[in-house]
């Protein structure tokens, strides 16, 4: 894993879970980080690096062309935001296995406000704030 991998992972955590941070605290960032790492460790169809996993098209909405978060996660001076600095710490610690897998192997999640076709109750691992986590693969 490279510093670039940690940076892209932190930007993904920031883009995907910063809104949940106020409700669920650091656990919201850790859980999304768990999904990224579980995909990295599991099936290589998601990518061979953390960067590839995070940037795989249509997987993490903050990187989608039409998503308003995309311009935010691409900002160069994001380091000035204290929450992004927290996301950087979380990304590195989760990637290195220093923090537990809160999702119990989760490799997918979605906002509770929607229900993707793949979301099956028997595959659900946990709900944290407005995110629901699943182990599909």
C-alpha positions in Angstrom: 0.0 0.0 0.0 1.3 3.4 -0.9 0.7 6.9 0.4 -1.4 7.6 -2.7 -3.6 4.6 -1.8 -4.1 5.9 1.7 -4.9 9.4 0.3 -7.5 8.1 -2.2 -9.1 5.9 0.5 -9.3 8.9 2.9 -10.9 11.0 0.2 -13.4 8.2 -0.4 -14.2 8.0 3.3 -14.6 11.7 3.5 -16.9 11.8 0.4 -19.0 8.8 1.4 -19.3 9.1 5.2 -18.6 12.7 6.4 -22.3 13.3 6.8 -22.6 10.3 9.0 -19.7 11.4 11.2 -21.9 13.8 13.1 -24.4 11.0 13.9 -22.2 7.9 14.3 -18.8 9.4 15.0 -15.6 7.7 13.8 -17.4 4.4 13.4 -19.1 5.7 10.2 -15.6 6.3 8.6 -14.3 3.0 9.9 -17.2 1.0 8.5 -16.8 2.5 5.0 -13.1 1.8 5.3 -13.9 -1.8 6.2 -15.9 -2.2 3.0 -13.0 -0.8 0.9 -10.4 -3.1 2.6 -12.8 -6.2 2.4 -13.1 -5.6 -1.3 -9.4 -5.2 -1.7 -8.7 -8.4 0.3 -11.5 -10.4 -1.3 -12.3 -10.5 -4.9 -9.8 -8.8 -7.2 -12.8 -7.9 -9.5 -12.9 -4.7 -7.4 -9.2 -3.8 -8.0 -5.7 -4.9 -7.1 -4.9 -1.8 -5.1 -6.9 0.4 -2.6 -6.9 3.1 -5.2 -8.4 0.8 -7.9 -11.1 -0.4 -5.4 -12.0 3.2 -4.5 -12.0 4.5 -8.1 -13.7 1.6 -9.8 -16.6 3.1 -11.8 -20.0 3.3 -10.1 -18.9 1.7 -6.8 -18.4 4.7 -4.5 -20.7 7.6 -5.5 -18.4 10.4 -4.5 -16.2 9.5 -7.5 -19.1 9.5 -10.0 -18.9 12.2 -12.6 -22.4 13.6 -11.8 -22.0 13.5 -8.0 -21.6 16.9 -6.3 -19.1 15.3 -3.9 -16.6 14.6 -6.7 -15.2 18.1 -6.9 -14.9 18.2 -3.2 -12.9 15.0 -2.9 -10.6 16.1 -5.7 -9.7 19.4 -3.9 -6.0 19.7 -3.4 -6.2 21.6 -0.1 -8.6 19.2 1.6 -6.0 18.7 4.3 -7.2 22.0 5.9 -10.4 20.3 7.0 -10.1 18.6 10.4 -12.5 15.9 9.4 -10.4 15.0 6.4 -7.4 14.7 8.7 -9.5 12.2 10.8 -10.4 10.3 7.6 -6.6 10.1 6.8 -5.9 8.5 10.1 -8.9 6.1 9.8 -7.9 5.1 6.3 -4.3 4.1 7.3 -5.3 2.3 10.5 -8.1 0.4 8.8 -6.0 -0.5 5.8 -3.2 -1.8 8.1 -5.7 -3.9 10.1 -5.1 -1.9 13.3 -8.9 -1.4 13.8 -11.6 -4.0 13.8 -14.0 -4.8 11.0 -17.2 -3.3 12.3 -19.1 -4.7 9.3 -18.2 -8.3 9.9 -16.9 -8.8 6.4 -19.1 -6.3 4.7 -18.3 -5.5 1.1 -21.3 -3.4 0.1 -23.4 -0.7 1.7 -26.0 1.9 0.7 -27.9 4.8 2.3 -31.0 3.7 4.1 -33.0 6.1 1.9 -32.7 3.8 -1.1 -32.9 0.1 -1.8 -30.6 -1.3 -4.5 -31.6 -4.4 -6.3 -28.8 -6.4 -4.6 -29.8 -5.5 -1.0 -31.1 -8.7 0.6 -32.0 -9.0 4.2 -30.2 -12.3 4.7 -26.9 -10.7 3.6 -27.2 -7.6 5.9 -24.5 -7.3 8.5 -25.3 -4.0 10.3 -26.9 -0.6 10.1 -24.9 2.4 11.3 -26.6 5.7 11.1 -28.0 6.1 7.6 -25.8 3.3 6.1 -26.7 -0.3 5.8 -23.9 -2.8 5.3 -23.9 -6.2 3.6 -21.6 -9.1 2.8 -22.5 -10.2 -0.8 -19.3 -11.8 -2.1 
